[in-house]
Amino acid sequence: MELTTVATFDNTPTAYIAKGRLEAEGIPCWLKDENMGQTDWLYNIAVGWIKLQVEAQHAPRAREILATDYSDRVENLDE
């Protein structure tokens, strides 16, 4: 199975949010190097951050999902 990196992140929470978006759309995905920065933040820089990876055939759709801005669908919670 050939994995393709579709996004990189500098922190674990943001990486997991993106992973959840893809999984909700039915795209299996994995985080690579997600634990490297927990011992020393500089390790993230050394390994090229946290990588969100999918199977190569899902990469175009995954990138499209991650690029979609859903903020216009969220109701104003201050009202």
KOLDOVO-518822 format. One record per residue: residue number from 1; z, x, y of N, C-alpha, C, O in turn. Coordinates in Angstrom, 2 decimals. Atoms other than C-alpha are relative to their C-alpha. Layout:
KOLDOVO-518822
DRENVO_n_n.pz_n.px_n.py_ca.pz_ca.px_ca.py_c.pz_c.px_c.py_o.pz_o.px_o.py
DRENVO_NUM_Z_X_Y_Z_X_Y_Z_X_Y_Z_X_Y
...
***
This chain:
KOLDOVO-518822
DRENVO_n_n.pz_n.px_n.py_ca.pz_ca.px_ca.py_c.pz_c.px_c.py_o.pz_o.px_o.py
DRENVO_1_0.00_0.85_-1.17_0.00_0.00_0.00_0.00_0.90_1.24_0.84_1.78_1.38
DRENVO_2_0.11_-0.78_-1.23_-1.07_1.43_3.34_0.69_-0.74_1.14_0.34_-1.88_1.46
DRENVO_3_-0.72_0.61_-1.12_1.35_0.74_6.20_-0.52_0.54_1.32_-0.88_1.72_1.43
DRENVO_4_0.47_-0.35_-1.33_0.32_0.75_9.84_1.10_-0.32_1.00_1.71_-1.39_0.93
DRENVO_5_-0.98_0.23_-1.06_2.67_1.10_12.82_-0.64_-0.87_1.07_-1.68_-0.50_1.63
DRENVO_6_0.54_0.91_-1.01_2.10_-1.82_15.19_0.81_0.02_1.29_0.35_-0.49_2.31
DRENVO_7_-0.82_-0.11_-1.21_4.92_-1.11_17.66_1.10_1.02_-0.25_1.48_1.28_-1.39
DRENVO_8_-1.15_-0.91_0.08_7.67_1.40_18.42_1.06_-0.46_0.99_0.75_-1.08_2.01
DRENVO_9_-1.13_0.47_-0.80_11.11_0.77_19.89_1.02_1.11_0.16_1.17_1.97_-0.70
DRENVO_10_-1.03_-1.01_-0.24_13.87_2.86_21.42_1.39_-0.50_-0.35_2.37_0.23_-0.21
DRENVO_11_-1.32_0.50_0.41_16.68_0.59_20.18_-0.16_-0.99_-1.15_-1.18_-1.67_-1.27
DRENVO_12_0.03_0.82_1.21_17.52_-1.29_17.00_-0.07_-1.50_0.28_-0.86_-2.19_-0.37
DRENVO_13_0.07_1.45_-0.22_18.16_-4.79_18.45_-1.41_-0.49_0.36_-1.86_-1.51_-0.16
DRENVO_14_1.35_0.41_-0.39_14.72_-4.98_20.07_-0.96_0.09_-1.18_-1.83_-0.76_-1.35
DRENVO_15_0.84_-0.16_1.19_13.09_-3.71_16.88_0.20_-1.17_-0.95_-0.77_-1.68_-1.52
DRENVO_16_-0.27_1.12_0.91_14.80_-6.43_14.84_-0.51_-1.33_0.55_-0.90_-2.20_-0.22
DRENVO_17_0.56_1.22_-0.59_13.72_-9.14_17.29_-1.50_-0.07_-0.30_-2.01_-1.11_-0.71
DRENVO_18_1.43_-0.05_0.28_10.09_-8.06_16.91_-0.27_-0.21_-1.49_-1.21_-0.91_-1.86
DRENVO_19_0.15_0.18_1.46_10.49_-7.84_13.13_0.17_-1.47_-0.36_-0.58_-2.00_-1.19
DRENVO_20_-0.23_1.42_0.26_11.85_-11.39_13.12_-1.17_-0.87_0.44_-1.50_-1.84_-0.24
DRENVO_21_1.17_0.75_-0.46_8.87_-12.66_15.13_-1.12_0.07_-1.03_-1.75_-0.94_-1.33
DRENVO_22_1.07_-0.14_1.00_6.45_-11.25_12.57_0.35_-0.73_-1.29_-0.50_-1.40_-1.87
DRENVO_23_-0.42_0.69_1.23_8.45_-12.54_9.61_-0.09_-1.51_0.15_-0.44_-2.20_-0.81
DRENVO_24_0.10_1.44_-0.24_8.56_-16.01_11.18_-1.44_-0.48_-0.10_-1.69_-1.65_-0.41
DRENVO_25_1.43_0.32_0.10_4.75_-15.92_11.22_-0.55_0.31_-1.40_-1.74_0.16_-1.65
DRENVO_26_0.41_-0.26_1.37_4.68_-14.93_7.55_-0.58_1.38_-0.25_-1.23_1.61_-1.27
DRENVO_27_0.51_-1.36_0.18_3.81_-11.27_8.04_1.13_0.90_-0.50_2.10_1.13_0.22
DRENVO_28_-1.02_-0.91_0.50_5.84_-8.94_5.81_-0.03_1.30_0.82_-1.10_1.82_1.13
DRENVO_29_-0.06_-1.20_-0.83_7.05_-5.94_7.80_1.25_0.80_-0.30_2.20_0.30_-0.91
DRENVO_30_-1.09_-0.93_0.26_9.37_-2.97_7.68_0.28_0.83_1.24_-0.61_1.08_2.05
DRENVO_31_-0.37_-0.92_-1.07_11.26_-0.80_10.13_0.18_1.38_-0.61_0.91_1.56_-1.59
DRENVO_32_-0.10_-1.38_0.45_10.87_2.93_9.66_0.82_0.78_1.02_0.64_0.61_2.23
DRENVO_33_-0.85_-0.86_-0.82_13.43_5.40_11.02_0.99_-0.80_0.85_1.40_-0.35_1.92
DRENVO_34_-0.90_0.86_-0.78_15.71_2.56_12.18_1.41_0.58_0.11_2.12_0.26_1.06
DRENVO_35_-1.36_-0.52_-0.02_18.89_4.47_11.38_0.12_1.43_0.54_1.22_1.97_0.63
DRENVO_36_-0.03_-1.39_-0.45_17.92_7.89_12.71_0.83_0.19_1.27_1.56_1.17_1.38
DRENVO_37_-0.68_-0.15_-1.27_19.33_7.32_16.19_1.48_-0.33_-0.04_2.18_-0.12_0.95
DRENVO_38_-1.41_0.37_0.06_22.71_6.11_14.97_0.90_1.23_-0.10_2.06_1.18_0.32
DRENVO_39_-0.82_-1.21_0.06_23.93_9.64_14.27_-0.11_0.78_1.30_0.88_1.34_1.78
DRENVO_40_0.22_-0.69_-1.27_22.41_11.15_17.40_-1.26_-0.60_0.62_-2.32_-0.57_0.00
DRENVO_41_1.10_0.70_-0.65_20.18_9.32_19.87_-1.24_0.87_0.13_-2.36_0.36_0.13
DRENVO_42_1.14_-0.90_-0.14_17.97_12.40_20.24_-0.89_0.03_-1.25_-2.06_0.40_-1.16
DRENVO_43_0.83_0.06_1.20_16.80_11.97_16.65_-1.12_-1.02_0.16_-2.22_-0.82_-0.35
DRENVO_44_1.05_0.99_-0.24_14.89_8.87_17.77_-1.20_0.64_0.68_-2.35_0.39_0.31
DRENVO_45_1.09_-0.69_-0.71_12.87_11.02_20.14_-0.73_0.93_-0.96_-1.96_0.99_-0.95
DRENVO_46_0.60_-0.99_0.91_12.29_13.66_17.46_-0.92_-0.65_-1.03_-1.95_-0.07_-1.38
DRENVO_47_0.81_0.64_1.04_10.90_11.19_14.90_-1.01_-1.00_0.58_-1.78_-1.59_-0.18
DRENVO_48_0.98_0.91_-0.60_8.90_9.10_17.38_0.46_-1.44_0.08_-0.34_-2.36_-0.03
DRENVO_49_-0.61_1.33_-0.17_11.28_6.15_17.81_0.01_-0.81_-1.29_-0.38_-0.32_-2.34
DRENVO_50_-0.05_0.93_1.14_11.80_3.18_15.49_-1.39_-0.63_-0.11_-1.93_-1.12_0.89
DRENVO_51_1.36_0.49_0.19_8.48_2.08_14.01_0.01_-1.33_-0.77_0.63_-1.45_-1.82
DRENVO_52_0.20_1.28_0.69_7.59_-1.50_13.09_-1.33_0.10_-0.72_-2.38_0.29_-0.10
DRENVO_53_1.20_-0.21_0.80_5.10_-1.31_10.23_-0.34_-1.24_-0.82_0.53_-1.98_-1.28
DRENVO_54_0.54_1.09_0.81_2.92_-3.83_8.44_-1.10_0.56_-0.89_-1.58_1.67_-0.68
DRENVO_55_1.15_-0.40_0.80_0.28_-3.66_5.74_-1.22_0.00_0.91_-1.32_-0.82_1.82
DRENVO_56_1.15_-0.22_-0.89_-3.00_-2.52_7.30_-0.78_-1.28_0.28_-1.22_-1.48_1.41
DRENVO_57_0.80_1.21_-0.22_-4.76_-5.87_6.82_0.68_-0.99_0.94_0.01_-1.86_1.50
DRENVO_58_-0.73_0.89_-0.90_-2.03_-7.64_8.85_0.14_0.56_1.42_0.61_-0.14_2.31
DRENVO_59_-0.22_-0.67_-1.29_-2.08_-5.17_11.77_-0.60_-0.73_1.19_0.10_-0.89_2.20
DRENVO_60_0.53_0.68_-1.18_-4.47_-7.04_14.10_0.78_-1.26_0.38_1.07_-1.48_1.55
DRENVO_61_-0.77_1.23_-0.26_-2.59_-10.34_13.76_1.40_0.34_0.49_1.92_-0.32_1.39
DRENVO_62_-1.34_-0.40_-0.42_0.78_-8.59_14.09_0.01_0.44_1.46_0.90_0.06_2.22
DRENVO_63_0.08_-0.44_-1.40_-0.28_-6.92_17.34_-0.21_-1.17_0.94_0.35_-1.21_2.03
DRENVO_64_0.24_1.21_-0.81_-1.54_-10.26_18.65_1.30_-0.78_0.20_1.59_-1.23_1.31
DRENVO_65_-1.28_0.73_-0.08_1.80_-11.94_17.87_0.95_0.72_0.94_1.58_0.09_1.79
DRENVO_66_-0.93_-0.76_-0.82_3.80_-9.15_19.49_-0.42_0.02_1.47_0.43_0.17_2.35
DRENVO_67_0.48_-0.02_-1.38_1.61_-9.26_22.60_0.10_-1.36_0.68_-0.07_-1.46_1.90
DRENVO_68_-0.07_1.35_-0.56_2.04_-13.03_23.07_1.30_-0.20_0.75_2.38_0.11_0.25
DRENVO_69_-1.16_0.27_-0.85_4.38_-14.01_25.88_0.35_-1.49_-0.13_-0.42_-2.35_0.29
DRENVO_70_-0.44_1.38_0.21_6.31_-17.17_24.97_0.95_-0.48_1.09_1.53_-1.56_0.97
DRENVO_71_-1.00_0.35_-1.02_8.43_-17.22_28.13_-0.31_-1.31_0.71_0.62_-1.96_1.21
DRENVO_72_0.32_1.26_-0.66_6.54_-20.20_29.57_0.41_-1.21_-0.84_0.43_-2.33_-0.34
DRENVO_73_-0.43_1.09_0.89_7.72_-22.28_26.59_1.52_-0.19_0.00_2.03_-1.14_-0.60
DRENVO_74_-1.45_0.08_-0.03_11.41_-21.65_27.28_0.42_-0.84_1.20_-0.04_-0.63_2.32
DRENVO_75_-0.48_0.85_-1.09_13.18_-24.28_29.32_0.93_0.80_0.91_1.59_1.74_0.47
DRENVO_76_-0.90_-0.64_-0.94_15.06_-23.23_32.41_1.43_-0.41_-0.34_1.79_-1.58_-0.20
DRENVO_77_-1.35_0.31_0.45_18.64_-23.02_31.18_0.98_-0.15_1.15_2.11_-0.60_0.95
DRENVO_78_-0.89_0.10_-1.16_20.10_-22.90_34.71_0.04_-1.40_0.57_0.92_-1.71_1.37
DRENVO_79_0.04_1.36_-0.58_19.19_-26.51_35.46_0.94_-0.93_-0.72_1.03_-2.11_-0.36
***
